[in-house]
Amino acid sequence: MTTSVGTHQPGFVHPALFYRSQREYLDGLVPFITAGLEGQEPVAVAVPGPNLRLLSDALGSAAADINLIDMTEAGRNPGRIIPVVLRAFADRHPDRHVRIIGEPIWAGRTATEYPACVQHEALINSAFAGRHVTIVCPYDAELLDPRVLSDAYATHPTIQDEGREKPSEYYAPGSVIAEYNQPLSTPAQATALPFTSTQELPAGRRAAVHRAEELGLSPDQIDVLRLVVTELVTNSLVHTDGGCQLELWRDGEHVVCSVRDQGQLTDPLAGRRPPGPSQLSGRGLLLVNQLSDLVRTHTSPAGTTIQAYLPLA
């Protein structure tokens, strides 16, 4: 029996949809969208540009009633998808069932980006627990590595494949978060700047800017670097003991700004949860996620490392 992906249920629903052709993509998602529109439910579609155009063309004039988002831009950094894409849309409709299509993993994602992508998929489940929201995540089963599809079974409670939806017997989002919490390396040529107090921040920030300019960071990204350095270093100094170390290096078309300290980050959703209207602190990691192309994190009782990737231009 064929089922409709993301069949309406109370509470949070988070299925993965495996597709192998444009036809399977449309057959799995267009009915989900049109059912939402017919029920006057808010619908958002956040997928890579080519798939966004494919769905828009198939929907015709109905596409005007949908919030269309190019995930390659809005979700370039997986760490900003929950607060800036998913929660931003769902929170505008707190008293209604919301339908979202989110495709954060596509064939063009790099091996460097992937751990943050799969952790994002795992964290959606706790970020939306208890919410009346359905988020369908398409996976290109033809182009993606089999390991990616295997991880999808662990991050989604249900899987739709070849028109059939079934519970995932391998669902274990907490295990995925732990599995991809791997130590982050620093190249030997990285510039290291130690900090022991916030009083050292102005001089250290100037040194970081000078080094980033030498690495090729463009002038329009220098202000971004200043903010990222300020937020990461301040966060470490305020919340941990023993100071921290800032490290800078170039990785391809990015400058990496890395901060390591001796504290442990115990909240997996830190930097991914929109702040409340009266919240005055805790916005630093959220800002870093919004400003960076990629944010990678490793945390353990021995310490935490956060790496922010800033584009050269």
VOKOLRO-731577 format. One record per residue (C-alpha): z, y, x; residue in one letter. Coordinates in steps of 0.2 Angstrom, whole numbers, padded with zeros to 4 digits, always signed. Layout:
<atoms>
ZYXA
...
</atoms>
This chain:
<atoms>
+0000+0000+0000M
-0005+0017+0007T
+0009+0030+0006T
+0008+0049+0008S
+0016+0055+0025V
+0032+0064+0023G
+0035+0058+0005T
+0046+0071-0004H
+0065+0066-0002Q
+0081+0075-0002P
+0088+0081+0014G
+0079+0081+0031F
+0064+0071+0033V
+0055+0069+0050H
+0041+0057+0051P
+0028+0054+0065A
+0010+0052+0060L
-0001+0042+0072F
-0020+0047+0071Y
-0035+0041+0080R
-0049+0052+0073S
-0051+0069+0064Q
-0053+0059+0048R
-0036+0051+0050E
-0029+0068+0054Y
-0035+0076+0038L
-0031+0061+0027D
-0013+0061+0033G
-0010+0079+0033L
-0021+0088+0019V
-0012+0079+0005P
+0005+0083+0012F
+0000+0102+0013I
-0008+0102-0005T
+0007+0093-0013A
+0018+0107-0006G
+0007+0121-0012L
+0006+0113-0029E
+0025+0112-0030G
+0026+0130-0024Q
+0035+0125-0008E
+0033+0135+0008P
+0021+0127+0020V
+0019+0130+0039A
+0007+0122+0051V
+0010+0123+0069A
-0003+0113+0079V
-0015+0116+0094P
-0029+0128+0090G
-0043+0115+0088P
-0033+0105+0075N
-0027+0121+0067L
-0045+0126+0064R
-0049+0108+0058L
-0035+0109+0044L
-0040+0127+0040S
-0058+0123+0037D
-0053+0107+0027A
-0041+0117+0016L
-0054+0132+0012G
-0046+0146+0003S
-0029+0137+0001A
-0027+0140+0020A
-0022+0158+0015A
-0006+0152+0007D
+0000+0143+0023I
+0009+0150+0038N
-0004+0145+0052L
+0003+0144+0070I
-0006+0140+0086D
+0007+0128+0095M
-0002+0130+0112T
+0004+0148+0111E
+0020+0148+0101A
+0026+0132+0108G
+0020+0132+0125R
+0038+0131+0130N
+0045+0117+0120P
+0062+0125+0121G
+0057+0139+0110R
+0049+0129+0096I
+0065+0125+0086I
+0072+0144+0085P
+0055+0153+0086V
+0044+0142+0076V
+0053+0129+0065L
+0070+0138+0061R
+0061+0155+0060A
+0051+0148+0046F
+0063+0137+0037A
+0077+0150+0038D
+0066+0162+0028R
+0067+0150+0013H
+0085+0144+0013P
+0086+0139-0005D
+0069+0129-0006R
+0062+0113+0001H
+0051+0118+0016V
+0036+0108+0023R
+0031+0110+0041I
+0018+0101+0052I
+0023+0102+0070G
+0012+0095+0084E
+0022+0099+0100P
+0014+0085+0111I
-0005+0085+0114W
-0016+0077+0127A
-0016+0093+0138G
+0003+0093+0141R
+0007+0090+0159T
+0020+0078+0166A
+0031+0092+0171T
+0031+0098+0153E
+0033+0081+0144Y
+0052+0078+0147P
+0056+0095+0138A
+0044+0090+0124C
+0051+0073+0120V
+0069+0081+0121Q
+0063+0094+0109H
+0057+0080+0097E
+0074+0072+0098A
+0084+0088+0096L
+0075+0092+0079I
+0085+0079+0071N
+0102+0087+0074S
+0095+0105+0073A
+0090+0101+0054F
+0103+0089+0049A
+0107+0092+0031G
+0093+0104+0028R
+0081+0102+0014H
+0066+0102+0026V
+0052+0090+0030T
+0044+0091+0047I
+0029+0080+0050V
+0024+0077+0069C
+0006+0071+0072P
+0002+0061+0088Y
-0015+0057+0094D
-0014+0039+0097A
-0031+0038+0105E
-0028+0050+0119L
-0009+0050+0122L
-0001+0039+0134D
+0007+0023+0126P
+0024+0029+0133R
+0023+0045+0122V
+0020+0034+0107L
+0034+0023+0111S
+0045+0038+0113D
+0040+0044+0096A
+0047+0028+0088Y
+0064+0034+0096A
+0063+0052+0091T
+0057+0049+0073H
+0066+0040+0059P
+0050+0035+0051T
+0032+0031+0058I
+0016+0032+0048Q
+0002+0023+0056D
-0015+0017+0048E
-0009+0024+0031G
+0007+0015+0030R
+0024+0023+0033E
+0039+0012+0039K
+0056+0015+0046P
+0057+0015+0065S
+0068+0001+0071E
+0069+0010+0088Y
+0076+0026+0082Y
+0088+0033+0095A
+0086+0052+0098P
+0103+0053+0108G
+0096+0040+0120S
+0080+0049+0123V
+0090+0065+0127I
+0100+0056+0140A
+0085+0046+0147E
+0075+0062+0151Y
+0091+0072+0157N
+0085+0068+0175Q
+0089+0078+0191P
+0078+0092+0195L
+0071+0094+0213S
+0069+0110+0223T
+0056+0111+0237P
+0061+0114+0255A
+0052+0131+0255Q
+0062+0138+0241A
+0071+0154+0244T
+0090+0152+0240A
+0101+0167+0234L
+0120+0163+0232P
+0131+0172+0219F
+0149+0172+0218T
+0152+0187+0206S
+0142+0198+0194T
+0145+0212+0206Q
+0132+0204+0217E
+0119+0204+0203L
+0110+0220+0207P
+0107+0216+0225A
+0102+0198+0222G
+0090+0203+0208R
+0081+0215+0220R
+0080+0202+0232A
+0073+0190+0219A
+0060+0203+0213V
+0054+0206+0231H
+0052+0187+0234R
+0043+0185+0218A
+0031+0198+0222E
+0028+0189+0239E
+0024+0173+0229L
+0011+0182+0218G
+0020+0187+0202L
+0011+0200+0194S
+0019+0217+0190P
+0019+0214+0171D
+0029+0198+0174Q
+0042+0207+0186I
+0052+0214+0171D
+0052+0197+0164V
+0059+0190+0180L
+0073+0203+0181R
+0078+0198+0163L
+0078+0179+0167V
+0087+0181+0183V
+0100+0192+0175T
+0103+0180+0160E
+0103+0164+0170L
+0115+0170+0184V
+0126+0179+0172T
+0128+0164+0161N
+0133+0153+0176S
+0145+0166+0182L
+0154+0169+0165V
+0155+0151+0160H
+0158+0141+0176T
+0168+0142+0192D
+0162+0141+0209G
+0148+0153+0208G
+0130+0148+0207C
+0114+0148+0217Q
+0097+0156+0212L
+0081+0148+0220E
+0063+0154+0219L
+0047+0146+0223W
+0029+0145+0218R
+0022+0130+0208D
+0004+0131+0205G
+0001+0146+0193E
+0020+0148+0190H
+0035+0156+0199V
+0050+0145+0196V
+0067+0153+0194C
+0080+0140+0196S
+0099+0142+0194V
+0111+0128+0198R
+0130+0129+0196D
+0145+0117+0195Q
+0147+0117+0176G
+0142+0105+0163Q
+0131+0111+0148L
+0139+0101+0133T
+0129+0108+0119D
+0111+0100+0119P
+0105+0114+0107L
+0111+0128+0118A
+0096+0141+0119G
+0088+0133+0105R
+0099+0138+0090R
+0095+0155+0082P
+0111+0167+0084P
+0120+0172+0068G
+0118+0191+0063P
+0136+0194+0069S
+0135+0184+0085Q
+0137+0195+0101L
+0136+0182+0114S
+0127+0166+0118G
+0109+0174+0117R
+0105+0172+0136G
+0097+0155+0136L
+0088+0159+0120L
+0080+0174+0128L
+0076+0164+0143V
+0067+0151+0132N
+0057+0165+0123Q
+0051+0173+0139L
+0046+0157+0149S
+0031+0146+0149D
+0043+0131+0152L
+0062+0128+0154V
+0069+0112+0161R
+0087+0107+0161T
+0098+0094+0170H
+0116+0093+0167T
+0130+0082+0172S
+0149+0082+0176P
+0143+0087+0194A
+0134+0103+0188G
+0119+0110+0179T
+0102+0116+0184T
+0091+0127+0173I
+0073+0130+0179Q
+0062+0143+0171A
+0043+0144+0174Y
+0035+0161+0173L
+0016+0163+0174P
+0009+0172+0189L
-0001+0184+0177A
</atoms>
